[in-house]
Amino acid sequence: MLADQLKILIERFLDESITAAEKAQLASMLEEDAHADAFKNILSDELKQRRFELEPDEETGRLIRNQVLLQIHSSEEENTQAPVRNIRRNRLWYWAAASALVLITSGIVLFSIQEKANPVIETVKSVDIPAGREGAILTLADGSQLVLDSLRNGKIAEQNGSDIHLSNGAMTYEPKEDLDSKVTFNTMTTPKGRQFQFTLPDGTKVWLNAASSLKYPTAFTGKQRAVQLTGEAYFEVAADMRKPFIVTANQKAEVEVLGTEFNINSYDNEIDIKATLVNGMVKVKNISTAVPASVNKEMLLKPGQQAIVIPAPAGNYPAITIDQSADIEKITAWKKGLFNFEGSSLVEVMKELERWYDIEVSYEGSPPAIRFYGKMGKDLSLKDLLDALDMSKVKFVIEGKKLIVKK
C-alpha cells in the first residue's frame, strides 16, 4: 500500500538512511494532497508511541509536511557542500514538539523540526543529563534518614505504633491500635530530580514534586491534621468531618480542608504561593506577618479556582487574589509525569527544568520575553528536551550541572 511505502520512506528519512532517489520519491508523495491523511496518521501513531499528549489536526499535519519538504529541498541544494551535523538527532518527537506548539505572535516559540547549521545546544565537559525519577528521603523521628528509592518493598520502619511499608515506589503507614500518646514527626523530602507519592497515617494521599518537603505527625491524634509544606504537593485528603486537614506553606499561607483534592505551589524562589482547588472546598489564609491587620487574609475556594497568596502585599494590594478559571490540567501535569508549558515564559520553563534535572540555570543578559505552548513527557533527558525547544532567540550551553542561556 502507498501508506506503508510512505511510512517506510519517512522512517528512512528520519534515520538518515534514505537515498537521493528515495528522497525524491518522498517529496513527490508529500506534495500530493491525496497523501495528507496518511501522513497525519503516521504522525499521530508516532506521537502516541512517544507519550505526547496531542492529536494532530489537518492544519498541524500540513505545516509539518511543509517543514519536511523544505528540509528535503534544502538538502538537495546543499548536496555539494560538506555535511554539517547538528548535535540534535533527527527524531520524530521533534514533530511532536512542532505540532505541540503553535506560533501565534512575535515572541512566542514554535517547537520546530528544521535542521540548522548552528547547533542549538553546546555540551561542554559533560555528557547528557538524565531525567528525574521517583524517589525521596524519609527523615524519621530520631533524625535517621531512609533513601526510599534504594530500598526494597516491604516494611522499612516503625514509628509511634505505625508500620511504614514501601510497595512499588509508594509508601504507606499502617497504624496499630496501641498508639503512643507522644507526638512524633516524620519529614518526606524530594531532592531536585525526584518526585514521590505516599500516603499519610490518616489515609490522605500526597504527591510531592521535586525539591519539596512535607513535615507531618506519625499519627493524627489531636483535633486537627496539620502538616507543613515547602515546595509543591498535590493532596487527596481523606474525609474526616471532625478533624480539618491544615497545610501550612512556607509559614506564610494556610489551607484548611475537610476532604478534597488540591495543589499547593510554595517554592522559595517563587514570589507568590498558589493553592489550586480540584474538588471540594477549601479555606485559604495568608498568615504572613507582613500583612497589615486591616487587610482581608482569608478566602474560600471553589473547584477550578486558584488562590494567589501574596506574602508581602504593597500598599492597598490584597493579601490574596483569586483566579476564577485556573488551568487545572497545566497546574497538575507534573503529577502525571508531564511538562505542560502552555503560556509559560522562558524563566518559568527554566525554573521547572532546574528542579527536575537538578541543574543551575544562568542567563547571559536579561531573559528574552518568549512564551511556550506545548506538552511533553518528563522522562526525556535534558538535551533531548532542549532539542525540542528549537529557538532562534536563545542558545543553550550545558557545562556540567549548569545550563547557560545565551541570546
N, C-alpha and C positions, 0 to 999 in steps of 0.2 A: 504494500500500500504506500501511497505517497506520504501519508503521515508518518509511517515508520521510517521511510527514507529521509524525511525532513528531520526527524529526531536523531538519526544516526549522524547526519551532517552537522547538526548543532552540537552534538557531543564531541565530534572530532574538532570542530571549530574551537570549543572551549578547552579541549585538551591540547590544542596547538599541534595536532597531528594531521590536520586537514591539508590536502594537496591543493595546488593552484586550480586544477580543473574542478575539484570539489567545491572550492570557494566560489567559483563562477556559477556552479550549479545551485549552490545555496542562495547566492544573491538573486539568481533568476527566480527561484521559488518564493523568496521573501517579497520580491517586487510584485508578485501576483496576489491580488486581494483574495483569490479563491483559497489561499493557504493561511489566511489570517486566523481563522478559528483553530486550525490545527496548531499553529504557533502558540496561541494563547493557552490551549490545553496543555501543551508541553511545558510552558512556563508555570502554569498552575500546579502541575504534578511536582515539579522541582521545588517550588516554594513550600509545598506541604512536607516534602522529604526533609527540608532544612528548617522546619519549625518556624516559618514566618507566618504571622497572623494576617494574611492578606489573600483575597481572591481577586486577581487582576481583571479589570473590566476591559471593554473593547478599546477604549481610548488609551489606557495604560499599555495594552499589548501593542497597539500601533506605534506608540512613542518608542518602546524598547526595540521593536522590529526596525525602526528607522535608525536607532543607535547602532544596531548590529550591522546594518547595511553601510552606514557611514564608516564604521571601523574596517569593514572589508574593502571598501573603495579606497580608504586612506592607505591601507597596507599595499594595495596594488600600485598606488602612485609612488610609494616609498621603497619598492622592492629592489631598487638598485642601490640603496643605502645599507650600511651595516646595521644589523638589528640592534635596537636598544631595549634591553629587558628591564621592565619595571619591577620593583620589589613586589608589587601586587601580583598575585596569581589570577589568572582569568577563570573565575568560577561563577556558576550560575547564581550564587547567592548575591552577587553584585546586581543581578536582575531584580532580586527581591528588594535590595536596597533602592534600586532605581524606581521600582514600582511602588515602594512603600512611601516614598516622599514625593510631594508634588510641588513644583516650583510655582509659587503664587505671585510673589512680588520681589523686587530687588531686596537683597539681604536675607532671603530665605534659601536654604541649601537644598539642592537636589542630589540624592544618592545616585551616582552615575556609574555606568559600566565602561565608559570611554577610557581607553588606554592613553597615557600621557608619556611624553619623552622624559619629563622630570618627575621623579618619584614623589608621592605624597608623604611617604614615611621614610625616615632615615633611622636605622638601628645602629647605635654606637656602643661598643663594649658590652653587648648583651644579646642574648637570644630572645625570642618572643616571650611575653608574659602570659601565663595561662589564666583562664577564667577562674573566678572564685568557686567555692563549693560549699556543701553542707558541713557545718561544724561549729563548735563553741567550746568555751571553757566554763565549767561549773565550779564556783567557789563555795565550799561548804562552811558550816557554822564555825568550825575551828580554824578556818583560814586555809585549809588544804585545798588543792585545786585538781580537777579532773579534766583532761583534754578529751572531750567526748568523741571526736572523730577518730581517736586512736584506740577506742575501747570496743570490746565485743558485746554482742547482745546479751541481755540478762540483767541480774541485779548488780548494780555498781556501787551502791552506798545505802546507808540507813541514817535518817535524820529525824530526830524528835518523834520517834514512833512511826515514821513512814519509810517504806522501802522505795528506793529510787531504781527504776528499771529503764534500760535502753533497748529499743527494738527498731531495727532498720532505720537508724538515723533520727528517731524521735524519742523523747524522754517523757516519762510519766512518774507521778507519785502515787503510791498505793498506801493510804493511811491505815493504821491499825487502830484497834479500839482503845488501847492503853496509851493515849497521847499524853506527853509530858506537858504540864501546865506552863512551863517556861517557854517564852517566845524566842525562837532562834530564826536566823535568816540565811537564805542562800542567795547568790548572785549569779545570773547567767550573763556571760559576756561573749559577744561575737567580735573577733578582731576584724580588721579590714580583710576583705576577700573571703568572708564566711557569712552564712546566714543559717538559722536553725529554727526548728519547730518543736515545741514541747508543751506539756500540759501541767498546769499548776495544781496544787493539792486539792482545790475546790472543783476541779474539772474544767476550768477555763483554759481554752487553747490559745497559745501565743506563737506568733511567727515573728522572730527577731531579725531585723535587717542587719547588714554589715555595719561594723563599727558602732555597736549599740550595747547597752546593758540593762538588765532588769533585776532589781533587788526585791525580794518577796519573802514572807514568812513561810516556814516549812509546814505550818498549819494555821488556818484562819480561825482563831478561837474567840475573837472579840466581836463587837457589834458591827464591824465593817471589814472589808477585804481591801487593804491598802498596799499598793506596790509603787516602786519608784523607777522611773524610766529616764534614760538618756539615749539619744539616737532615735530610731524608728521601730515601731512594732505594730502588728495587727492583732487585735483581740477578738475572740469569740467567747464572750463572757457567759459562764454558767449562771442560769437564773437562780436567784435567791432573794425573795422579796424582803427578808428580814435583815440581810446584810448587803448594803450597797458596795459595789466594787469601785474603788477610787484609784486613779492613776495620777501620780504627781510627776510632771515632766520638767526636768531641769530646775526644780524648786521655783518655777515661775508660772506654771499653769497646772490646773487640776481638772480632771474629767471624772464625773461621778455617774455611774450607771447601776441598773439592777440586773439586766440581762440583755445583751445586744452585741452587735459587731461594729467595730470602728477601727480606724487607723490613726496613729499619732506620729507626727514627724517633729522631733525636738533636737536635732543635731546642734552641737555647739557652734558650728560655723554657719548656721542659718540665722537670719535676723529675727524671724518670727517662729512661733510654734503653731503647728497646724493640726487640728483634730477634725477628722472626716467621718461622718456617720453613714454606715451602710444600712443597718437595720436597727429598729428600736428607737429609743430616745435617750439623750444624754444631756447633762448639765456641764457646761464648760466655765471655768472660773480662772480669772487672772489673779494669781497670788503674789505677783512681783511686788516687792516693797517700794519700787519706783513709781507705782501707780498712785496718783492722788486719791484721797478718800472720797472726793466728790464725784469721781468718775465711775460709771457703771462697770462692774467687774464680772458679771455673770450673764450667760446666755443659754437658752435651751435650743438644742439642735433637733431637726427632723431629718429623716433619711434623705440622702442626696445633698445635704448641706455640709459646708466646711467652716469651722470657726478658726479665724486667724488671730492668734493671741500676740499682742504687741507688748513685750516686757517693759519697755520704757517709752510710752507714748509722749510725743512732743505737744506742748500747748494743750489745746482742747481736743486733740485727736483721740478717738475712742480706744479703750483698752482691748476691745475685742470687736472684730468686724466679721460679717457673715457672707460667704459666697453661697448664693442660693442654688446654684446649679454646678456643683463640683464635678469634675471628671473622675468618677469613681474608678473606671477602667484604668485610667492612667495612674492614679494615685496608688492603686493596689497591684499594679503589674509586677512589681518586684517579688511579691508573694508567689506569683505564678511562674517565676523564672524568666521574666521578660524585662527588657528595657522598653519603655514607652516614652519616646521623645516628642510627642505631639505638642508643638508650640514651645518647646524648650529652647532656651538661649544656649549659646556656646558655653558660658560659665556654668549653667545648671547641668549640662551634659557632663562637663569635666568633673564636677563635684561627685556625680554618680560613679564615674569611672575611677576616681581616686579611692572611693570606699570599696568598690567591688574588686579592683585589681591590685589594691594595696600599693598605690603609687603616689608620687607627689607631682602635681601639675604646676608649671610656671609659664608665664607669658612674656614674650618679647614685645614690650609696648602694651597698650591697652587692648583688651579683647575686642574683636570686631563684633558689631551688632548683627549677628546672623541667628536665624532660628531653624529648628529641625522639625520635621514631621515624619514619624515612622516608628516601627516596632521591630525588634529583633531579639533572638534568644540570648540569655546571659551566659550561655555555655561557649560563646565564641572567645578565642584568645584575644588579647588586646590588639595585636597587629591586624588580625582579621577584622575586628570591629572598626578600627581606624581606617582600614582599606575601604570599608563601605562608606565612611564619611568622606567622600571624594569632594574636596572643596578647593576652589580656585583662590579663595581669600586667605586660607591658612595652610600651614605645612606642619607636620608633626615630626619631632625628633625624640627617639627613645634612647636614653642614656641610663643604663642600669634600671633602677626603680624610679627614675624621673622621666616625665613626659614634658617636653618643651613645645609650646605652641607658638609658631612663628607666622608672621604675616607674609 
